[in-house]
Amino acid sequence: MTKSVFAGIPRDSLTFEEIIKLSQGETLVKEVPLRFYKSLKTLSVTIDSTHISINRSIDKPLVNNKYMPLNLNSNKLKSYSFFNYLKRKILSLINKIIY
């Protein structure tokens, strides 16, 4: 029995052959029979079946069988921290207005 954990699909739903195909760069299409969808507009939840495409992500390069994280630019980190600061300030003001 093959054990597999991949994001977005049920646990242990891939066979060993499918995992090999993914590692070789192929894209698989799997059916997910029960997927929950929520709507904030109508405040409802629906259950439906869907097909999803699974492929190997190339966000991190694979070097010596280890995924290497991407280098982050310090300027990007500064802008992210600014946006987080701005988000906290806006949420704080909204909370003051509401409560």
C-alpha positions in Angstrom: 0.0 0.0 0.0 1.3 3.5 -0.9 1.1 6.3 1.6 1.0 9.7 0.2 0.3 13.2 1.5 -0.2 16.0 -1.1 -1.9 19.4 -0.6 -5.4 19.6 -2.0 -6.2 15.9 -2.5 -7.3 13.2 -0.1 -4.6 11.4 1.9 -3.2 8.2 0.3 -5.2 8.7 -2.9 -2.1 8.6 -5.3 -0.5 5.4 -6.4 3.2 4.9 -6.6 3.1 5.1 -10.4 1.3 8.4 -10.2 3.9 9.8 -7.8 6.6 8.7 -10.2 4.8 10.5 -13.1 4.6 13.7 -10.9 8.3 13.5 -10.2 9.0 13.3 -14.0 7.0 16.6 -14.5 3.7 15.2 -15.7 0.4 16.7 -14.7 -2.3 14.4 -13.3 -6.0 15.1 -13.2 -7.8 13.5 -10.2 -11.5 13.6 -9.3 -12.3 14.8 -5.8 -15.8 13.5 -5.1 -16.6 15.6 -2.0 -15.3 19.2 -2.0 -16.9 21.8 0.3 -17.4 25.3 -1.2 -18.4 28.3 1.0 -20.0 31.5 -0.1 -19.6 34.6 2.0 -22.0 36.4 -0.3 -25.0 34.0 0.4 -23.6 32.5 3.6 -24.1 29.0 2.3 -22.0 25.9 2.0 -22.3 23.5 -1.0 -20.8 20.1 -1.6 -19.8 19.1 -5.1 -17.4 16.9 -6.9 -14.6 18.4 -8.9 -11.5 17.6 -11.0 -8.2 19.0 -9.9 -4.8 19.1 -11.8 -1.8 18.1 -9.8 1.7 19.0 -10.9 5.1 19.4 -9.5 5.8 22.9 -8.3 9.0 24.5 -9.5 8.9 27.2 -6.8 11.9 25.6 -5.0 14.7 24.0 -7.0 15.5 20.4 -6.2 19.3 20.0 -5.5 20.7 16.7 -4.3 17.2 15.4 -3.5 16.6 18.5 -1.2 14.3 21.4 -1.9 16.2 24.6 -1.6 14.3 27.7 -0.4 14.3 30.8 -2.6 16.4 33.7 -1.4 14.4 36.6 -0.2 15.3 40.1 -1.1 15.5 42.3 2.0 13.6 45.1 0.3 10.7 42.8 -0.2 10.7 41.9 3.4 10.6 45.6 4.4 7.6 46.2 2.1 5.8 43.1 3.5 6.4 44.4 7.1 5.1 47.8 6.0 1.9 46.2 4.6 1.5 44.1 7.8 1.9 47.3 9.9 -0.7 49.1 7.7 -3.1 46.2 7.9 -2.9 46.1 11.7 -3.5 49.8 11.9 -6.6 49.6 9.6 -8.0 46.7 11.5 -7.4 48.5 14.8 -9.3 51.6 13.5 -12.2 49.4 12.3 -12.4 47.7 15.6 -12.6 51.1 17.4 -15.4 52.2 15.1 -17.4 49.0 15.5 -17.0 48.6 19.2 
